[in-house]
């Protein structure tokens, strides 16, 4: 009886595995192997654009494309979570993740997002991670800030988030976001914003070429503060002081006043004011009519 059951299970697995394998397909490009569901155009779409994206990221960072990368396109959240390496912990809102030392990128098909921008973001993580090696932990703000810049994922909401944090004194210290980001979605978004603006500050203050030099020096010496000194001739505390001064000048109430949310708020106030004003005018008119009718009623006048 036991042998029969085992034989049945083996037979089932034999037929199921090929069936599942037929549901997946792989495409190859110069730098990538892309895995997705058979018949899914997303994998084909990525294959058409992935190489040019990788070359663009490589040029911006100054790091070579010396190894192929493997991309898995997940059709849903369940598949996205199931293909992660053992022990990986991802926030619920993640739509892409990179594992530099595995040369692996996992992307979730999200109709609300831009999968090419997500790929660009994750390729940046791969190249940065490879350049520094597995023995050195690159500051998280450097990883994320550079990835957002490379993928051009700036938006007005991030400007508003940063402005509110500066004006309300709720910024995270750079030390807080060096090793990891908060798991809370709103605080994590602030961490992403700060990372983006800190890298933007360095590039605007000292230039793009100097920033690429900093990355090159840092990847070679694996000493963050030494790389700052060799590139900018400034200590970390001096850089941080310049950063804080930049925040005071860069951010004000202006972005909030012209943000979409604030404009909708103003429009709502105008609508409410108009409604209340109209009701008040109607009540005043009714009261005026009542006053005009009172003398006629008192004198007993009737009209036919």
N, C-alpha and C positions, 0 to 999 in steps of 0.2 A: 504493500500500500504506500509506504514512504517513498519507495523508488518511483512509483507511478506519479506521485505528487511532484517530486523533484524533476522528473522528466517533463511534466506538463509546464512547470515554471520555466525551465530552460528553453523549452520550445516557444513559450510566450515571449521571453526576452529576445530570442533569436529573431522573431518576426517584428517585434516592436522597435528594436534598435535601428534596423535599416529604415524603417518607416520614419522614425524621428530624424535620422540623418538626411533623408530626402527633403525634409522641410527646411534645411539650412543650406546656404550656398556661400562660397567664398570667391571674392574678386581680388585681383592683384594689380598694383600700380608700382611705380618705381620705388616708393618708400613704404608702402602699406600693403597689408593683407586685410581685407575687409570682410567680415562675416555678418550675414544677415539672413532673414527669412527668404526662402525661395519665392521669387515673384515680387519681392518688395523693392520698389524703385529707390528707396532711400540709400541702400548700399551702392547702387549704380550711380546715383547722384553724388555720393561722397567720393567714389572712385574717380569721377570726372574732375573734382576740384581739390582733392586732398593734397596732391603733390605740390600744386602752386601755393597752397596754404602753408605747407611745411617749409618751402623755400623762402616764403615771405617772413615767417617766424624766425627761421635760421639767420636771415640777413639782419633782422632787427636786434637779435640777441648777440650775434657774433659767434654762435656755436654751430659746429658742423652737424650735418645729417649723416652720421656714420653707421647707424644701424636701422634695420627695418622696424616698423611698428605694426602691431596687430590691433585692429579695431573690431569690437563687437557691438552691433546695433541691436538693442533690445526693443521689442515691439511694445512692451508694457512694463509696469513697475515690478511685477512678479519675476519676470525674466531678468530684468535689470539687477535685482537683488540676488538672484540665484547664481549669476555668473561672476560675482565678486570673489576675489581670493578669500580663503578661509581666514576669519578673524577681522575682516574689514568692517568698520562701523561707519555708516553714512547717514547724514541727516535726511529726513523725509522729503525735503524739497530738492535734493540733488538730481540733476539731469545729465551729469557727466562726471567722470572720474578718471584720473590717470595714475598709473603705477610705473614710474620711470624705470625702475630696475627690473621690471618685467617687460618693458616696452609695450605695455598694454593700455588701451583706452576703451572704456565702456561708455556708450552713449545711449540715452533713452529717447525714443521718438516722442517728442512733445509738440503737439500742434500749436501750442502757444509760444514756442521758442524758435530760435534760429539755430539749426543743428550745425551749420557751417561755422558760426561764431563760437558755438560750444566746442567744436573740434579744434578751432584755432586756439582757444583758451587751454585746452588739454594738451595740445602739442607743445605749447610753451612750457607747461609743467614737465613734460617728458624731457625736453632739451635742457632745461635748468637742472633737473634731477640727475641726468646723465653727466653733465659738465662737472658737478660737484661730487658725484660718487655717493655710494651708500654709507660711507663712514662719516659724512658731514651733514648735519641738519641745517639746511638753508632757512633763514627766517621766513616764517609763514607769510608775513606781510610782503616780503620781496617776491615770493612765489605768486601770490594772488594779485598784488598790485601790478606786476609786470604782465600777467596773463590778461587782466582786464584791459590794460593799455593796448597790448598786441591785438586783442580781439575787438577793440573799439566798443566796449560794452558800457560806456558812460551814458547816463541819461539824466533828465531833469530831477527825477525822484532822488537820485543819489546826491545831487547838489543840495536839494532840500534837506535830506537826511543829515548831511555833513554840516550844513548851516545851523540846523536846530541843535546839533550836538555841541557845536562851538558856542552858540549863544546861551545855551542852558548849562554849560559846564559839565556835560556828560560824556566827553571824549574818553576813549580807552587809551591808556598809555601804550607806547610802542612796545614796551616790555611785555605787556599783557598779551599781545598778539604776535609775539616772536615764535613761540613753540606751537601754539594751537589757537583756533578761533572758538568763540563761545558757541554752544550748541543751540542756544536760543536764537530763533530766526531773526529777530529784530536787532539783537546785539551783534549777531554774525554779519548782518547787512552793514551795520556801522563799521565793523572791522574791515569788510571789503572796501567800503568807501574810503576809510583812512589809508588803507594800503594803496589804493589807486592814487589818491591825492598826494601821498608822501613821495611815491615814485615820480609823479608829475612835477612835484616841487623840485626834486633833484635834477630832473631833465631840463626844466625851465630855468633853474638857477645857474646850472653849470654846463648845460648842453648835452645833446644826444651822444656825441662822440665820447665825451668824458664819462658818461654813464656806461657805455659799452666797454670803455677801458676799465672802469670799476669792476664790472662783471668779470672781465678777463683776469684781472689781478686777484680778485676774490676767489675765483675758481681755481687759481693756481696756488695761492698761499693758504686758503681755507681759514683765514683769519679776518673776520669782518672789520674790526677796528683798524687793523693794519692796512687793509685794502682802502678804507676811507682815507687814511692819512696819506698813503702813497698816491691816491688819485686826486683828492681834493685838498690835501695838506690841512685838514681840519680833524679835530677829535670828535668822537660821537656826541659828547655833551654840547659841543659848539654847533654841530649839525642839528641836534635836537632843539637848541635854542633858536636857531634860524627858522626851523620848521614851525615852532610855536608863534614866532613873530609873523611868519607868513600867514598863518591861520587867522590872526587878528585882522590883518589887512584884507585878506582874500574873501572872508565870509562876513556877511552882514544880513540885514533884514530884507534886502532887495530881492534875492531869489525866492524868498517865501512870499513876498507881496505879489510876485508875478508867476507863482506856481499855479498849476491847473486846479489843485485842491483849494487854494485860497480864493481864486477867481470864482469857483463854484460856490464857495462860502459867501462871497460878496453878492453873487447873483441871488442866492437864497435869501439873504437879508433884504435885498431890494424887493423881491417878490413878496416877502412877509410884510414889509413896510407898506407896499402898495395895497395889499389885501386889507390890512388894518385901517389904512387911510380911507379906502373906499367904504368900508363898513362904517367908519365914524361919520363920513359925509352923508351916508344913507340915513343913519340915526338922526343926525342934525336936521336933515330934510323932513323926516317924518315928524320930528318935534315941531318944526316950523309950521307944517300943515296943521297939526293939532292946535297950535296957538291961533292960527288964522280962523279955524272953525269955531272956537270957543265963543266969540261975541254973537255969532249968528244963533247958536243954541240958546244962549241966555236971553236974547230978545224975542225968542219964539217965532223967528222969521222962518217962513217956508217958501220954497220956490218950486214952480211947476214948469 
